[in-house]
Amino acid sequence: MHDFILTAAVVWTFLLMAIVVIGLLRTPHPLTRILMLDFITLILIAILILYAIREGRPFYLDAALVLAALSFISTTAAARYQAEGRPF
């Protein structure tokens, strides 16, 4: 039962990623693209966490944490650059 739930969660996250990528390609607004890219990194973090649970290897959780920190910094810089014309 545990493997079935993890497999269903992975399939759901990949389906969600496909929907977000389609939305990313179709939107003309730069701020919406920034939001979509941030959402893609959030889905990648979820996939890393699910993979760490499935394989029982905790170092994937460290990679997810680093990706979350980099995602926060890059989203903040991109949004500030879009709003003010300078990243910092």
N, C-alpha and C positions, 0 to 999 in steps of 0.2 A: 504494500500500500504506500509506503514511504517513497519508493522509487517512482510509482505512478504519479504521485503528487508533484515530485520534483520535475519529472518529464513534462507534465502538463504546464507547470510554471515556466519552464524553458520555452516550450512551444508558444505559450501566450506572450512572453516577452519578445520573442523573435517576430511574432505577428504584429505586435505593437511597434517594434522597430521598423518594420516594413511600412506601416501606415505613416509613421513620423517621417521617414525618408521620402515618401511620396508627397507628403505635405511640405517638406523642405524644398523639393524640386518645383513645386507648383506655386509657391508664394512669391510675390514680387517685392514684399517689404523687407528691408534689411533687419529691422528689429525682430520681426517674426522669425527670420532665419536664425538670428542669434538665439532666440528662445528654443527653436527646434533643435539646434546643435547642442544646447544645454540639456534638452530632454533626451537626446541620443546618448550623451555621456551618462545620464542617470540610468538609462536602460542598460548600458554596458556595465555599469557598477552592479546593477541587479544580476546580470548574467554572471559576473565574476563571483558574486556572493553565492549564487545557486551552484556554480561549479565547485566552489570551495566546500560547500556542504556536501555535495554529491561525492566528491573525491576524498574528503576528509583531510584536506591539506590547508592549513591556516595561512600560508603565505600568499594565497590569492586574496585574502581579506586585506593584507597589507597593500597589495596592488590596487584594490578597490579604494582604499583610503587615500592613497596618493593620487589616484585619478579624480577622486572627489575634490581634493584640495586644488589640483591643477584646473579642474573644471570651474571652480568658484573664481579663481584668479582670472582665468581667460574670459569668462563671461562678464565679469565686472569690468575688465579692461576694454572688451569689445563694446559693451553698452556705453561706457563713458566716452570712448572714441566716437561712437555714433552720435552721441548727444552733444558733446563739447568740441570734438575735433582733435582731442588729445587723450592719450590713454591714462596719463597720471597727472 
